[in-house]
Amino acid sequence: MSELSKRDKEKIQRENEIIDKAEKLFCLNGFD
């Protein structure tokens, strides 16, 4: 069970990193 939640945490972390990168790209391109 802890293995699954560890995998879920890694997935969420990866998604958050992608969202952060996307937000930075939007800011650079002038989309707020």
PDB file of N, H, CA, C and O in Angstrom:
ATOM      1  N   MET A   1       0.829  -1.202   0.000  1.00  0.00           N
ATOM      2  CA  MET A   1       0.000   0.000   0.000  1.00  0.00           C
ATOM      3  C   MET A   1       0.872   1.264   0.000  1.00  0.00           C
ATOM      4  O   MET A   1       0.590   2.223  -0.719  1.00  0.00           O
ATOM      5  N   SER A   2       1.922   1.250   0.809  1.00  0.00           N
ATOM      6  H   SER A   2       2.150   0.471   1.393  1.00  0.00           H
ATOM      7  CA  SER A   2       2.828   2.409   0.824  1.00  0.00           C
ATOM      8  C   SER A   2       3.567   2.527  -0.508  1.00  0.00           C
ATOM      9  O   SER A   2       3.930   3.626  -0.928  1.00  0.00           O
ATOM     10  N   GLU A   3       3.789   1.374  -1.177  1.00  0.00           N
ATOM     11  H   GLU A   3       3.494   0.482  -0.836  1.00  0.00           H
ATOM     12  CA  GLU A   3       4.427   1.394  -2.506  1.00  0.00           C
ATOM     13  C   GLU A   3       3.558   2.175  -3.490  1.00  0.00           C
ATOM     14  O   GLU A   3       4.053   2.986  -4.272  1.00  0.00           O
ATOM     15  N   LEU A   4       2.265   1.914  -3.433  1.00  0.00           N
ATOM     16  H   LEU A   4       1.863   1.255  -2.798  1.00  0.00           H
ATOM     17  CA  LEU A   4       1.326   2.573  -4.343  1.00  0.00           C
ATOM     18  C   LEU A   4       1.289   4.074  -4.081  1.00  0.00           C
ATOM     19  O   LEU A   4       1.341   4.867  -5.020  1.00  0.00           O
ATOM     20  N   SER A   5       1.200   4.468  -2.817  1.00  0.00           N
ATOM     21  H   SER A   5       1.157   3.824  -2.054  1.00  0.00           H
ATOM     22  CA  SER A   5       1.141   5.900  -2.511  1.00  0.00           C
ATOM     23  C   SER A   5       2.456   6.581  -2.853  1.00  0.00           C
ATOM     24  O   SER A   5       2.471   7.759  -3.210  1.00  0.00           O
ATOM     25  N   LYS A   6       3.580   5.837  -2.746  1.00  0.00           N
ATOM     26  H   LYS A   6       3.568   4.880  -2.456  1.00  0.00           H
ATOM     27  CA  LYS A   6       4.875   6.409  -3.141  1.00  0.00           C
ATOM     28  C   LYS A   6       4.870   6.673  -4.643  1.00  0.00           C
ATOM     29  O   LYS A   6       5.340   7.714  -5.101  1.00  0.00           O
ATOM     30  N   ARG A   7       4.331   5.717  -5.405  1.00  0.00           N
ATOM     31  H   ARG A   7       3.949   4.872  -5.033  1.00  0.00           H
ATOM     32  CA  ARG A   7       4.246   5.879  -6.856  1.00  0.00           C
ATOM     33  C   ARG A   7       3.319   7.039  -7.202  1.00  0.00           C
ATOM     34  O   ARG A   7       3.601   7.823  -8.108  1.00  0.00           O
ATOM     35  N   ASP A   8       2.212   7.139  -6.471  1.00  0.00           N
ATOM     36  H   ASP A   8       1.983   6.502  -5.734  1.00  0.00           H
ATOM     37  CA  ASP A   8       1.265   8.238  -6.695  1.00  0.00           C
ATOM     38  C   ASP A   8       1.926   9.581  -6.419  1.00  0.00           C
ATOM     39  O   ASP A   8       1.735  10.540  -7.168  1.00  0.00           O
ATOM     40  N   LYS A   9       2.713   9.649  -5.328  1.00  0.00           N
ATOM     41  H   LYS A   9       2.868   8.871  -4.720  1.00  0.00           H
ATOM     42  CA  LYS A   9       3.399  10.901  -4.986  1.00  0.00           C
ATOM     43  C   LYS A   9       4.363  11.297  -6.092  1.00  0.00           C
ATOM     44  O   LYS A   9       4.455  12.472  -6.448  1.00  0.00           O
ATOM     45  N   GLU A  10       5.091  10.311  -6.642  1.00  0.00           N
ATOM     46  H   GLU A  10       5.016   9.357  -6.353  1.00  0.00           H
ATOM     47  CA  GLU A  10       6.037  10.597  -7.726  1.00  0.00           C
ATOM     48  C   GLU A  10       5.296  11.098  -8.959  1.00  0.00           C
ATOM     49  O   GLU A  10       5.757  12.017  -9.637  1.00  0.00           O
ATOM     50  N   LYS A  11       4.142  10.489  -9.247  1.00  0.00           N
ATOM     51  H   LYS A  11       3.768   9.743  -8.696  1.00  0.00           H
ATOM     52  CA  LYS A  11       3.334  10.910 -10.402  1.00  0.00           C
ATOM     53  C   LYS A  11       2.835  12.341 -10.205  1.00  0.00           C
ATOM     54  O   LYS A  11       2.910  13.159 -11.121  1.00  0.00           O
ATOM     55  N   ILE A  12       2.329  12.637  -9.017  1.00  0.00           N
ATOM     56  H   ILE A  12       2.267  11.972  -8.273  1.00  0.00           H
ATOM     57  CA  ILE A  12       1.830  13.984  -8.714  1.00  0.00           C
ATOM     58  C   ILE A  12       2.960  14.996  -8.808  1.00  0.00           C
ATOM     59  O   ILE A  12       2.777  16.092  -9.338  1.00  0.00           O
ATOM     60  N   GLN A  13       4.145  14.622  -8.285  1.00  0.00           N
ATOM     61  H   GLN A  13       4.293  13.732  -7.854  1.00  0.00           H
ATOM     62  CA  GLN A  13       5.302  15.518  -8.322  1.00  0.00           C
ATOM     63  C   GLN A  13       5.683  15.828  -9.765  1.00  0.00           C
ATOM     64  O   GLN A  13       5.978  16.974 -10.106  1.00  0.00           O
ATOM     65  N   ARG A  14       5.676  14.791 -10.616  1.00  0.00           N
ATOM     66  H   ARG A  14       5.437  13.860 -10.339  1.00  0.00           H
ATOM     67  CA  ARG A  14       6.017  14.977 -12.024  1.00  0.00           C
ATOM     68  C   ARG A  14       5.000  15.895 -12.698  1.00  0.00           C
ATOM     69  O   ARG A  14       5.371  16.783 -13.465  1.00  0.00           O
ATOM     70  N   GLU A  15       3.715  15.677 -12.409  1.00  0.00           N
ATOM     71  H   GLU A  15       3.414  14.956 -11.786  1.00  0.00           H
ATOM     72  CA  GLU A  15       2.668  16.522 -12.999  1.00  0.00           C
ATOM     73  C   GLU A  15       2.817  17.969 -12.549  1.00  0.00           C
ATOM     74  O   GLU A  15       2.637  18.893 -13.343  1.00  0.00           O
ATOM     75  N   ASN A  16       3.149  18.167 -11.267  1.00  0.00           N
ATOM     76  H   ASN A  16       3.296  17.417 -10.622  1.00  0.00           H
ATOM     77  CA  ASN A  16       3.342  19.522 -10.744  1.00  0.00           C
ATOM     78  C   ASN A  16       4.515  20.202 -11.428  1.00  0.00           C
ATOM     79  O   ASN A  16       4.460  21.399 -11.712  1.00  0.00           O
ATOM     80  N   GLU A  17       5.592  19.439 -11.698  1.00  0.00           N
ATOM     81  H   GLU A  17       5.637  18.467 -11.467  1.00  0.00           H
ATOM     82  CA  GLU A  17       6.750  20.005 -12.388  1.00  0.00           C
ATOM     83  C   GLU A  17       6.367  20.436 -13.800  1.00  0.00           C
ATOM     84  O   GLU A  17       6.795  21.491 -14.267  1.00  0.00           O
ATOM     85  N   ILE A  18       5.558  19.618 -14.481  1.00  0.00           N
ATOM     86  H   ILE A  18       5.210  18.760 -14.101  1.00  0.00           H
ATOM     87  CA  ILE A  18       5.103  19.941 -15.837  1.00  0.00           C
ATOM     88  C   ILE A  18       4.242  21.208 -15.807  1.00  0.00           C
ATOM     89  O   ILE A  18       4.374  22.073 -16.673  1.00  0.00           O
ATOM     90  N   ILE A  19       3.365  21.312 -14.810  1.00  0.00           N
ATOM     91  H   ILE A  19       3.258  20.609 -14.107  1.00  0.00           H
ATOM     92  CA  ILE A  19       2.505  22.497 -14.671  1.00  0.00           C
ATOM     93  C   ILE A  19       3.360  23.735 -14.426  1.00  0.00           C
ATOM     94  O   ILE A  19       3.115  24.789 -15.014  1.00  0.00           O
ATOM     95  N   ASP A  20       4.376  23.608 -13.550  1.00  0.00           N
ATOM     96  H   ASP A  20       4.575  22.752 -13.072  1.00  0.00           H
ATOM     97  CA  ASP A  20       5.274  24.735 -13.267  1.00  0.00           C
ATOM     98  C   ASP A  20       5.973  25.192 -14.541  1.00  0.00           C
ATOM     99  O   ASP A  20       6.064  26.390 -14.809  1.00  0.00           O
ATOM    100  N   LYS A  21       6.469  24.233 -15.329  1.00  0.00           N
ATOM    101  H   LYS A  21       6.395  23.260 -15.112  1.00  0.00           H
ATOM    102  CA  LYS A  21       7.162  24.576 -16.579  1.00  0.00           C
ATOM    103  C   LYS A  21       6.205  25.259 -17.544  1.00  0.00           C
ATOM    104  O   LYS A  21       6.567  26.237 -18.198  1.00  0.00           O
ATOM    105  N   ALA A  22       4.987  24.746 -17.631  1.00  0.00           N
ATOM    106  H   ALA A  22       4.693  23.951 -17.100  1.00  0.00           H
ATOM    107  CA  ALA A  22       3.988  25.328 -18.527  1.00  0.00           C
ATOM    108  C   ALA A  22       3.659  26.762 -18.108  1.00  0.00           C
ATOM    109  O   ALA A  22       3.553  27.650 -18.954  1.00  0.00           O
ATOM    110  N   GLU A  23       3.500  26.983 -16.804  1.00  0.00           N
ATOM    111  H   GLU A  23       3.587  26.262 -16.117  1.00  0.00           H
ATOM    112  CA  GLU A  23       3.193  28.333 -16.315  1.00  0.00           C
ATOM    113  C   GLU A  23       4.335  29.292 -16.629  1.00  0.00           C
ATOM    114  O   GLU A  23       4.095  30.440 -17.003  1.00  0.00           O
ATOM    115  N   LYS A  24       5.584  28.828 -16.478  1.00  0.00           N
ATOM    116  H   LYS A  24       5.779  27.895 -16.174  1.00  0.00           H
ATOM    117  CA  LYS A  24       6.736  29.678 -16.785  1.00  0.00           C
ATOM    118  C   LYS A  24       6.757  30.018 -18.272  1.00  0.00           C
ATOM    119  O   LYS A  24       7.049  31.153 -18.649  1.00  0.00           O
ATOM    120  N   LEU A  25       6.445  29.027 -19.122  1.00  0.00           N
ATOM    121  H   LEU A  25       6.208  28.105 -18.816  1.00  0.00           H
ATOM    122  CA  LEU A  25       6.412  29.273 -20.565  1.00  0.00           C
ATOM    123  C   LEU A  25       5.332  30.295 -20.901  1.00  0.00           C
ATOM    124  O   LEU A  25       5.564  31.201 -21.702  1.00  0.00           O
ATOM    125  N   PHE A  26       4.157  30.159 -20.298  1.00  0.00           N
ATOM    126  H   PHE A  26       3.968  29.423 -19.648  1.00  0.00           H
ATOM    127  CA  PHE A  26       3.070  31.101 -20.552  1.00  0.00           C
ATOM    128  C   PHE A  26       3.466  32.507 -20.119  1.00  0.00           C
ATOM    129  O   PHE A  26       3.180  33.477 -20.821  1.00  0.00           O
ATOM    130  N   CYS A  27       4.123  32.621 -18.965  1.00  0.00           N
ATOM    131  H   CYS A  27       4.355  31.833 -18.394  1.00  0.00           H
ATOM    132  CA  CYS A  27       4.562  33.933 -18.472  1.00  0.00           C
ATOM    133  C   CYS A  27       5.579  34.547 -19.431  1.00  0.00           C
ATOM    134  O   CYS A  27       5.523  35.742 -19.719  1.00  0.00           O
ATOM    135  N   LEU A  28       6.512  33.723 -19.927  1.00  0.00           N
ATOM    136  H   LEU A  28       6.557  32.752 -19.694  1.00  0.00           H
ATOM    137  CA  LEU A  28       7.532  34.210 -20.855  1.00  0.00           C
ATOM    138  C   LEU A  28       6.892  34.690 -22.152  1.00  0.00           C
ATOM    139  O   LEU A  28       7.348  35.659 -22.759  1.00  0.00           O
ATOM    140  N   ASN A  29       5.828  34.000 -22.572  1.00  0.00           N
ATOM    141  H   ASN A  29       5.458  33.213 -22.079  1.00  0.00           H
ATOM    142  CA  ASN A  29       5.158  34.350 -23.818  1.00  0.00           C
ATOM    143  C   ASN A  29       4.153  35.483 -23.645  1.00  0.00           C
ATOM    144  O   ASN A  29       3.559  35.941 -24.621  1.00  0.00           O
ATOM    145  N   GLY A  30       3.961  35.934 -22.414  1.00  0.00           N
ATOM    146  H   GLY A  30       4.443  35.562 -21.621  1.00  0.00           H
ATOM    147  CA  GLY A  30       3.079  37.067 -22.166  1.00  0.00           C
ATOM    148  C   GLY A  30       1.647  36.683 -21.871  1.00  0.00           C
ATOM    149  O   GLY A  30       0.782  37.555 -21.791  1.00  0.00           O
ATOM    150  N   PHE A  31       1.370  35.389 -21.705  1.00  0.00           N
ATOM    151  H   PHE A  31       2.072  34.681 -21.770  1.00  0.00           H
ATOM    152  CA  PHE A  31       0.023  34.965 -21.317  1.00  0.00           C
ATOM    153  C   PHE A  31      -0.014  34.903 -19.803  1.00  0.00           C
ATOM    154  O   PHE A  31       0.767  34.173 -19.192  1.00  0.00           O
ATOM    155  N   ASP A  32      -0.913  35.660 -19.190  1.00  0.00           N
ATOM    156  H   ASP A  32      -1.547  36.253 -19.686  1.00  0.00           H
ATOM    157  CA  ASP A  32      -0.938  35.652 -17.724  1.00  0.00           C
ATOM    158  C   ASP A  32      -2.144  34.909 -17.184  1.00  0.00           C
ATOM    159  O   ASP A  32      -2.314  34.810 -15.969  1.00  0.00           O
TER     160      ASP A  32
END
